[in-house]
Amino acid sequence: MSEHSVHRARWDRLTTDELYGIVVLRNRVFALEQRVEDEDFDGRDREPDTEHWWFGTDTEAVGYLRLIRARTGEPHPVDAAPPAWVIGRVATDPAHRGRGIASRLVAAVLETHGHEAFVLHAQEYVAALYEGHGFVRFGEPYVEAGIRHVGMHRAGR
């Protein structure tokens, strides 16, 4: 497939080419561009419920996000139901930014799982992207991996 589109797979369904494309993108954005020194591969990628969503081709990812099951005690607003899912590792290739790729990925996730509650830990400067999909900020901003973040929650619909 040469045309870019939204893809989704669990770990055991990823091809080596798909995984390679995802790893290249995550490395490009988090390690090389943002200089994040925290471990990217934390073991959660391989969990049975984890879903890998990317925008690209079968061999190239230009946008990506990881959807993992929330663990007990996952921070969320006190007046809200605990989340079922956590969106994370959102990345867009620098050469493809400004085209709505991350928004398309979030929309696809919500189309599939929007009846359940979500949280995410957004880099503060992109929080408006998630607000456009019904996420609301909660708690105080904080620094993670040297980058200012804010907690965000979206109730199930």
Residue pairs with C-beta under 8 A, 6 or more apart in sequence:
1 57
1 58
2 57
3 57
4 55
4 56
4 57
4 62
5 55
5 56
5 57
6 53
6 54
6 55
6 104
6 105
6 108
7 18
7 53
7 54
7 55
7 56
7 58
8 51
8 52
8 53
8 108
8 112
9 18
9 51
9 52
10 48
10 49
10 50
10 51
10 52
11 45
11 46
11 47
11 48
11 50
11 52
12 48
14 22
14 52
15 58
17 58
17 59
18 52
18 54
18 58
18 59
18 61
20 59
21 54
21 56
21 57
21 58
21 59
21 60
21 61
22 52
22 54
22 61
22 64
24 61
25 54
25 61
25 62
25 63
25 64
25 91
25 93
26 40
26 64
26 89
26 91
27 40
28 91
28 93
28 94
29 91
29 92
29 93
29 94
30 36
30 40
30 89
30 91
31 40
33 94
34 145
34 147
35 146
36 145
36 146
36 147
37 145
37 146
38 144
38 145
40 89
44 50
44 66
44 68
45 52
45 66
47 68
47 69
49 68
49 69
50 66
50 67
50 68
50 69
51 66
51 67
51 109
52 64
52 66
52 67
53 64
53 65
53 66
53 67
53 105
53 108
53 109
54 61
54 63
54 64
54 65
54 105
55 61
55 62
55 63
55 64
55 101
55 104
55 105
56 62
56 63
61 93
62 92
62 93
62 95
62 96
62 101
63 91
63 92
63 93
63 96
63 101
63 102
63 104
63 105
64 89
64 90
64 91
64 92
64 105
65 87
65 88
65 89
65 90
65 91
65 102
65 105
65 106
65 109
66 87
66 88
66 89
67 85
67 86
67 87
67 88
67 109
67 113
68 85
68 86
68 88
69 84
69 85
69 86
70 82
70 83
70 84
70 85
70 86
70 119
72 82
74 82
74 83
74 86
74 119
75 119
75 138
75 139
75 151
76 82
76 83
76 117
76 119
76 138
76 151
76 153
77 136
77 138
77 139
77 153
80 117
80 138
80 153
80 155
81 117
81 155
81 156
82 117
83 116
83 117
83 118
83 119
83 153
84 113
84 116
84 117
84 118
84 156
85 109
85 113
85 116
85 117
85 118
85 119
86 118
86 119
86 120
86 121
87 106
87 109
87 118
87 119
87 120
88 120
88 121
90 102
90 105
90 106
90 120
90 126
92 101
92 102
102 126
102 129
103 129
103 132
103 133
106 129
106 130
106 133
107 133
110 118
110 133
110 134
110 154
114 156
114 157
115 156
115 157
116 156
117 153
117 154
117 155
117 156
118 135
118 153
118 154
119 151
119 152
119 153
119 154
120 130
120 135
120 151
120 152
121 144
121 149
121 150
121 151
121 152
122 129
122 130
122 135
122 149
122 150
122 151
122 152
123 147
123 148
123 149
124 141
124 148
124 149
124 150
125 148
127 135
127 137
127 150
127 152
130 152
130 154
131 137
131 152
133 154
134 154
134 157
135 152
135 153
135 154
136 152
136 153
136 154
137 150
137 151
137 152
138 151
138 152
138 153
139 150
139 151
141 148
141 149
141 150
142 148
142 149
142 150
142 151
143 149
